[in-house]
Amino acid sequence: MTNENHHESSLDGEDDKSITRSAGIVSIAVMASRLLGLVREQVIAYFFVSATSADAFYAAFRIPNLMRDLFGEGVLSKAFIAAFTATEVEDGQEAAWRLASRIFNITAIVLMAITLICVLAAPPIVDLLFVGKGFQDVDLDPSEHAGMSSKRDLTVYLARIMFPFLILVSLAAVAMGLLNSMGKFGVPACASLFFNLGSIVIGVWGYYTLPRMGLHPVTGMAFGVLVGGALQFIIQVPLMRRCGFRYRLTISFRDERVKQVVRLILPMILGVAALQVNLFVNSIFASEGKGWMTWIIRAFRLMHLPIGIFGVAISTAALPNLSKLIARGEVEKFRDSFSYALRLILLLTLPASIGLMVLNEPICRLVFEWGKTGAMDTSETAGALFCYAYGLCGFSIVKIASDGFYAFKDTRTPAVVSLCAVALNIVLNYLLIFQFHFGHRSLALSTSCTITLNCMILLFALRRRTGGLELRGIWRMLVKTVAASAAMGFISWRTNVWLEEWLGFANLFARAFGVFVPIGIGVVVFLCLAKLLKIGELNQLISAIARRR
């Protein structure tokens, strides 16, 4: 069979169709959640100053949010999927439900203890993590005091409020894993939408209400995190019951399946944590300058939109299928399915990466430059976004590459690679900030470099593990996609320049016109060129969307 025939066969396979359909469901839900997440960032940008209140909130939320990134879209959910699927196949559904109850209970107990320790030790934790002069030496504006005089004190106060979020988001992650294992993707993907909704509503309410009670205005955003976390779990409970789950008050640390989850989780935390740990390390370095924390987080929030829509969606849809193929010993089908998922990620993230690069400042201006966020904030956020965009493909591919190893129940390889990437990120951050004085952009650039290297090493190791990943077909598709994306980027950039010269960007209409028109024209150009270059994955994607509609 020729490579082209093999390629077409892969596209027509039922596993590929299943991944595409499921990824489409997750993509739509995640897109809505990410857009609502941008609205939450706009609320923060409008009401709070970057150098003080916004920095303090982002820093305080960094610690529980790290756990959210790991558990909400990462290790706990993935480890549970592997154990739950194996239990259901080998021991029956009743045993799988029993395992789910035990994981819920153990997760709650362990994280309650961790949360209590973190609340009591919040001051030294904040002092240890945010040691830079951009935090320790910054006083609050007299109008913001509310009993606190410095940004450091405000960060400690907010961290104590938000630490219980660890418990809520972890329970939501177990629920997500259970539903994904049952082939339910829409509701779990929508769960984070309710997190953002709760954060926005309570945050705005708190800004206008809590200062009357003597509390800092940003306290509402902290309470909003807790309410949103609770909603993220509660929204999944009815569907779990419809699937047959019935909660039981049962705990067993000796259960072999529980031990399997624990054995998978511990190295998984290192294996998939390269992105999250790098971002957390960036936060530590970001405490060196006023506003750095806010700028890099806003930039990553924009870049996180395509990661969530494409990378997380495809990874979430593909993992259960990959795990089942390996459990059945069908390595050849595993290679085909993995290769298809990889090609799909590249097809979607390459044009998104170039789009973020060429429209970085207009996008940041449209989304964030309102209220207490000014032109300087826009310029600095756009610079970080440009550097982050280089690593968009790497950010997305790491998720599916790690899933490939987890399907083999190999968590050691991603863990070792991830540790090396984190170490390299720390070195690059230090050199770029303190030796080359590249400012906050160093944090985005070093993260993009290390995550890209991480994904390349994982793909090479997985290729050796499986005896091949059909990379020849990927290279052919990659060249075509880069060419189409480059043409798209140039036309989008020129369109934006012309529109800004004509309309300026002083009002909402001009800003929106200067962003969405170039994006729309760019998408049309990319689709036409992709058709002309005969990128087969695009046809499969369009067919799946048409069938879904």
C-alpha positions in Angstrom: 0.0 0.0 0.0 1.4 3.4 -0.9 1.7 6.2 1.6 -1.1 8.2 -0.1 -3.5 5.2 0.0 -2.5 4.5 3.6 -3.2 8.1 4.3 -6.6 8.0 2.8 -7.4 4.8 4.7 -6.5 6.4 7.9 -8.7 9.3 7.2 -11.7 7.0 6.5 -11.1 4.9 9.6 -13.8 4.8 12.3 -11.4 5.6 15.1 -10.3 8.8 13.2 -14.0 9.8 12.7 -14.7 9.2 16.4 -11.8 11.4 17.4 -12.8 14.1 15.0 -16.5 14.1 16.1 -15.6 14.0 19.8 -12.9 16.7 19.4 -15.5 18.9 17.6 -17.8 18.6 20.6 -15.1 19.5 23.0 -13.8 22.3 20.8 -17.1 24.1 20.7 -17.5 23.8 24.5 -13.9 24.8 25.2 -14.2 27.7 22.8 -17.2 29.1 24.7 -15.3 28.6 28.0 -12.1 30.2 26.7 -14.1 33.2 25.3 -15.8 33.6 28.7 -12.4 33.3 30.3 -11.3 36.3 28.2 -14.4 38.2 29.4 -13.2 37.5 33.0 -9.8 38.9 32.1 -11.5 42.0 30.6 -13.3 42.5 33.9 -10.0 42.4 35.8 -8.4 44.7 33.2 -11.2 47.2 33.5 -11.5 47.4 37.2 -8.0 46.8 38.6 -4.5 48.4 38.0 -1.9 46.0 36.5 0.9 47.0 38.8 -1.0 46.4 42.1 -4.4 44.8 42.5 -4.3 42.7 39.3 -0.7 41.5 40.0 -1.7 40.5 43.5 -4.8 38.6 42.3 -2.9 36.7 39.6 -0.1 35.8 42.0 -2.5 34.6 44.7 -4.4 32.5 42.2 -1.2 31.1 40.6 -0.8 28.4 43.3 -4.4 26.8 43.2 -4.6 27.5 39.4 -1.5 25.4 38.9 -3.4 22.6 40.4 -6.4 23.4 38.2 -4.2 23.2 35.1 -2.7 19.9 36.2 -5.9 18.3 37.4 -8.6 20.1 35.4 -7.1 19.2 32.1 -4.3 16.9 33.2 -3.0 14.2 35.3 -5.9 13.3 37.7 -8.4 13.1 34.9 -6.1 11.1 32.6 -4.9 8.7 35.3 -8.5 8.1 36.3 -9.5 7.4 32.7 -6.7 4.8 32.4 -7.6 3.0 35.6 -11.4 3.3 35.1 -11.3 1.9 31.6 -9.1 -1.0 32.6 -11.4 -1.8 35.6 -14.5 -1.7 33.5 -13.0 -4.0 30.8 -11.4 -6.5 33.2 -13.6 -6.4 36.4 -17.0 -5.1 35.2 -18.9 -1.8 35.6 -19.8 -2.3 39.3 -16.1 -2.4 40.2 -15.5 0.7 38.1 -18.2 2.6 40.0 -16.7 1.5 43.3 -13.3 2.7 42.1 -14.9 6.1 41.2 -16.4 6.6 44.7 -13.1 5.7 46.3 -11.1 8.2 44.2 -13.6 10.9 45.0 -13.3 10.3 48.7 -9.5 10.0 48.8 -9.1 13.1 46.7 -11.3 15.1 49.0 -9.5 13.9 52.2 -6.0 14.4 50.9 -6.7 17.9 49.4 -8.5 19.1 52.5 -5.3 18.4 54.5 -3.2 20.2 51.8 -5.6 23.2 51.7 -5.5 23.6 55.5 -1.7 23.6 55.5 -1.5 26.1 52.6 -4.0 28.5 54.4 -2.0 28.4 57.6 1.4 28.8 55.8 0.2 31.4 53.2 2.6 34.2 54.3 5.9 32.1 54.0 4.6 30.5 50.7 4.0 33.9 49.2 7.4 35.2 50.4 9.1 32.2 49.0 7.5 32.3 45.6 7.3 36.0 44.9 10.6 37.4 46.2 11.2 40.0 43.5 11.2 43.8 44.1 8.0 44.1 41.9 6.1 42.5 44.8 7.9 43.0 48.1 8.7 46.7 47.6 5.3 47.9 46.2 2.8 49.8 48.4 -0.9 49.9 47.6 -2.7 53.1 46.7 -4.3 54.6 49.8 -7.8 54.1 48.2 -7.1 50.4 48.0 -5.8 49.7 51.5 -8.7 48.0 53.2 -6.4 47.1 56.1 -3.4 46.2 54.0 -0.5 48.4 53.1 1.5 46.4 50.5 1.0 44.2 47.4 2.5 41.3 49.3 -0.1 41.6 52.1 -2.9 41.7 49.6 -1.5 38.6 47.8 -1.4 36.6 51.1 -5.0 37.7 51.9 -6.3 36.6 48.5 -4.3 33.3 48.5 -6.0 32.3 51.8 -9.4 32.8 50.3 -8.7 30.9 47.1 -6.8 27.8 48.4 -10.0 25.7 48.9 -10.3 25.9 45.1 -7.9 22.9 45.0 -10.5 20.6 46.4 -13.3 21.7 44.1 -11.3 21.6 40.9 -9.9 18.1 41.7 -13.3 16.7 42.3 -14.4 18.2 39.0 -11.3 16.5 37.3 -12.4 13.1 38.6 -15.9 13.7 37.3 -14.5 14.7 33.9 -12.4 11.6 33.8 -15.4 9.4 34.6 -17.6 11.0 32.0 -14.9 11.0 29.3 -14.4 7.3 30.0 -18.2 6.8 29.3 -17.9 8.6 26.0 -19.4 11.9 27.3 -17.4 14.9 26.3 -19.7 17.9 26.0 -20.8 18.5 29.6 -17.3 18.0 31.1 -15.9 20.5 28.5 -18.6 23.0 29.4 -17.8 22.7 33.2 -15.0 25.3 33.0 -17.5 27.6 31.3 -19.5 27.7 34.5 -16.3 28.4 36.4 -15.7 31.5 34.4 -19.4 32.5 34.6 -19.3 32.2 38.4 -16.0 34.2 38.6 -17.4 37.0 36.5 -20.7 37.4 38.2 -19.4 37.2 41.8 -16.3 39.3 40.8 -18.4 42.2 39.5 -20.9 42.0 42.4 -18.0 42.0 44.9 -16.3 45.1 43.3 -19.4 47.2 43.9 -20.6 45.6 47.2 -17.6 44.4 49.3 -15.8 47.8 49.8 -18.9 49.0 51.7 -18.1 46.2 54.2 -14.5 47.3 54.5 -13.1 44.7 52.2 -10.7 45.2 49.2 -12.6 45.4 45.9 -10.6 42.5 44.4 -11.9 40.2 47.1 -15.0 39.6 44.9 -12.7 38.0 42.3 -11.3 35.7 44.9 -14.8 34.6 46.1 -15.8 34.2 42.4 -13.0 31.6 42.0 -14.6 29.5 44.8 -18.1 29.8 43.4 -16.9 29.0 39.9 -15.0 26.0 41.1 -18.1 24.6 42.9 -20.2 25.1 39.8 -17.6 23.3 37.7 -18.1 20.2 39.7 -21.9 20.4 40.4 -22.7 20.8 36.7 -21.3 17.3 36.0 -23.2 15.5 38.8 -26.6 14.9 37.1 -24.9 13.4 34.0 -22.8 11.1 36.2 -26.0 9.8 37.8 -27.7 9.2 34.4 -24.6 7.2 33.3 -25.2 4.9 36.3 -22.8 6.3 39.0 -24.0 6.1 42.6 -21.8 7.7 45.2 -20.7 5.4 48.1 -18.9 6.4 51.3 -16.0 3.9 50.7 -12.3 4.4 51.2 -9.5 1.9 50.5 -5.9 2.7 50.1 -5.2 -1.0 49.5 -7.4 -1.3 46.5 -5.1 -2.3 43.6 -6.9 0.1 41.2 -6.5 3.0 43.6 -2.8 2.2 43.8 -2.7 2.1 40.0 -4.2 5.7 39.9 -1.6 6.8 42.5 1.2 5.2 40.6 0.1 6.9 37.4 -0.5 10.3 39.0 2.9 10.8 40.8 5.1 10.6 37.7 2.3 12.1 35.5 2.5 15.3 37.5 6.0 15.7 36.2 5.3 14.3 32.8 2.5 16.7 31.7 3.5 19.5 34.0 6.2 21.1 31.8 3.8 23.8 30.6 2.2 24.5 34.0 5.5 24.3 36.0 7.2 26.6 33.4 4.4 29.1 33.8 4.7 28.8 37.6 8.4 29.4 37.4 7.7 32.3 35.1 5.5 33.7 37.9 8.4 33.6 40.3 10.6 35.5 37.9 7.7 37.8 37.1 7.7 39.2 40.6 10.9 41.0 39.6 9.0 43.8 37.8 5.8 45.7 38.4 3.0 44.6 36.0 5.1 41.7 34.6 2.7 39.1 36.2 -0.4 40.6 34.7 1.2 41.1 31.2 2.4 37.5 30.8 -0.8 36.0 32.2 -3.0 38.1 29.9 -0.7 37.1 26.9 -1.0 33.4 27.9 -4.7 33.7 28.3 -5.0 34.8 24.6 -2.7 32.0 23.5 -4.5 29.6 25.7 -7.6 30.0 23.6 -6.3 28.0 20.6 -4.6 25.6 22.9 -7.9 24.8 24.6 -9.9 24.7 21.4 -7.5 22.5 19.5 -4.8 20.9 21.7 -7.0 20.0 24.8 -10.0 19.1 22.7 -8.1 16.6 20.5 -6.2 15.2 23.4 -9.3 14.7 25.5 -11.1 13.0 22.6 -8.1 10.8 21.6 -6.9 9.5 25.0 -9.7 7.0 25.7 -9.5 5.7 22.1 -5.7 5.3 22.3 -5.9 3.6 25.7 -8.4 1.0 24.3 -6.3 0.3 21.2 -3.3 -0.5 23.4 -5.4 -2.5 25.8 -6.5 -4.6 22.8 -2.9 -4.9 21.5 -3.7 -3.1 18.3 -0.4 -1.1 17.9 -0.8 -0.5 14.2 -4.2 1.2 14.7 -2.7 3.1 17.6 0.0 4.5 15.2 -2.6 5.5 12.6 -4.9 7.1 15.2 -2.1 9.0 16.9 -0.6 10.2 13.6 -4.0 11.5 12.5 -4.5 13.4 15.8 -1.1 14.9 15.4 -1.8 16.0 11.9 -5.1 17.6 13.0 -3.3 19.6 15.7 -0.7 20.9 13.3 -3.4 21.8 10.7 -5.2 23.9 13.3 -2.4 25.4 15.4 0.0 26.5 12.8 -2.3 29.2 11.2 -3.4 30.2 14.7 0.2 30.7 15.7 1.0 33.0 12.8 -2.3 34.8 13.3 -1.4 35.7 16.9 2.1 36.9 15.8 0.9 39.3 13.1 -2.2 40.6 15.0 -0.7 40.5 18.5 -1.1 44.2 19.3 -4.5 44.8 17.7 -5.9 41.8 19.6 -4.5 42.9 22.9 -5.8 46.4 22.4 -9.3 45.1 21.6 -9.5 42.7 24.5 -7.7 44.5 27.3 -7.2 48.3 26.7 -10.2 49.6 28.7 -10.8 51.1 32.1 -7.6 51.1 34.2 -5.6 49.3 31.4 -3.6 51.7 29.2 -1.6 51.7 26.0 1.6 50.7 27.7 -0.1 47.6 29.1 -1.2 46.8 25.6 2.3 47.1 24.1 3.9 45.0 26.9 1.2 42.3 26.7 1.5 42.1 22.9 5.2 41.6 23.2 4.7 38.6 25.5 2.0 37.2 23.2 4.3 37.4 20.2 6.9 35.3 22.0 4.3 32.8 23.3 2.9 32.3 19.8 6.2 30.7 18.7 5.4 27.8 21.0 1.7 27.3 20.2 2.3 24.1 18.3 4.6 22.7 21.0 2.1 23.6 23.7 -0.7 21.6 21.9 1.4 18.6 20.8 2.9 17.9 24.2 -0.6 17.0 25.4 -1.2 14.4 22.7 2.4 13.1 22.8 2.1 12.6 26.6 -1.2 10.8 26.0 0.6 8.4 23.7 2.9 7.3 26.5 0.0 7.1 29.0 -1.8 4.7 26.7 1.2 2.4 27.2 1.0 3.1 31.0 4.5 4.7 30.6 4.7 7.8 32.8 8.4 7.7 33.4 9.5 9.0 30.0 7.3 12.1 29.9 8.4 12.8 33.5 12.1 12.7 32.8 11.7 14.9 29.7 9.6 17.4 31.6 12.1 17.7 34.4 14.8 18.5 31.9 12.6 21.1 30.2 11.8 22.8 33.5 15.5 23.0 34.3 16.3 24.5 30.9 13.5 27.0 31.3 14.9 28.3 34.7 18.3 28.7 33.1 16.9 30.6 30.1 14.8 32.8 32.3 17.8 33.8 34.4 20.0 34.5 31.5 17.5 36.5 29.5 16.3 38.6 32.4 19.4 39.3 34.4 22.2 39.0 31.8 20.5 40.2 28.6 17.8 42.4 30.2 15.1 41.2 27.8 12.4 42.0 30.4 9.1 40.2 30.8 9.3 38.9 27.2 12.0 36.5 28.4 9.4 34.5 30.3 7.3 33.9 27.2 10.3 33.2 24.9 12.0 30.7 27.3 8.7 28.8 27.8 8.1 28.6 24.1 11.6 27.3 23.4 11.5 24.6 26.2 8.0 23.4 25.5 8.9 23.0 21.8 12.0 21.0 22.6 9.9 18.9 25.1 7.4 18.0 22.4 10.1 17.1 19.8 11.9 14.7 22.3 8.6 13.1 23.3 7.6 12.5 19.6 11.0 11.0 18.9 10.8 8.7 22.0 7.3 7.6 21.1 8.3 6.9 17.5 10.9 4.5 18.9 8.4 2.9 21.3 5.8 2.2 18.6 8.1 1.4 15.7 7.0 4.4 13.8 4.4 7.2 13.7 3.9 7.6 9.9 5.9 10.9 10.1 6.5 11.0 6.4 2.8 11.9 5.8 3.1 14.5 8.6 6.1 16.2 7.0 4.3 16.5 3.6 1.2 18.0 5.3 3.4 20.3 7.5 5.1 21.9 4.5 1.7 22.6 2.8 0.2 24.0 6.0 3.2 26.3 6.7 2.9 27.7 3.1 -0.8 28.4 3.4 -0.4 29.9 6.9 2.4 32.2 5.8 0.3 33.6 3.0 -2.6 33.9 5.3 -0.5 35.8 7.9 0.9 38.3 5.4 -2.6 39.2 4.0 -4.0 39.5 7.5 -1.2 41.8 8.5 -1.5 44.1 5.5 -5.3 44.2 5.9 -5.0 45.3 9.5 -2.4 48.0 8.6 -4.7 49.4 6.0 -7.8 49.4 8.3 -5.9 51.1 11.1 -4.7 53.8 8.7 -8.3 54.3 7.5 -10.3 54.0 10.8 -7.7 54.3 13.6 -8.4 52.4 16.8 -9.9 55.0 19.1 -13.3 53.2 19.6 -14.7 49.7 19.9 -16.0 49.6 16.3 -12.6 50.5 14.8 -10.7 48.1 17.0 -13.1 45.2 16.4 -13.1 45.9 12.6 -9.3 46.0 12.6 -9.1 42.5 14.2 -12.1 40.5 12.9 -11.9 41.6 9.3 -8.2 40.5 8.9 -9.0 37.3 10.7 -12.0 36.6 8.4 -10.0 37.3 5.3 -7.1 35.3 6.6 -9.3 32.2 7.2 -10.8 32.4 3.7 -7.3 32.6 2.2 -6.0 29.7 4.3 -9.0 27.5 3.4 -8.6 28.3 -0.3 -4.9 27.5 -0.3 -5.4 24.4 1.8 -7.9 23.2 -0.8 -5.6 24.1 -3.6 -2.7 22.3 -1.9 -4.9 19.2 -1.3 -4.5 19.0 2.5 -6.6 15.9 3.1 -7.1 16.5 6.9 -9.0 19.7 6.1 -11.6 17.8 4.1 -12.0 15.3 6.9 -12.5 18.1 9.4 -15.0 20.0 7.3 -17.0 16.7 6.6 -17.1 16.0 10.3 -18.4 19.5 11.1 -21.0 19.2 8.3 -22.2 15.8 9.6 -22.5 17.2 13.1 -24.6 20.2 11.9 
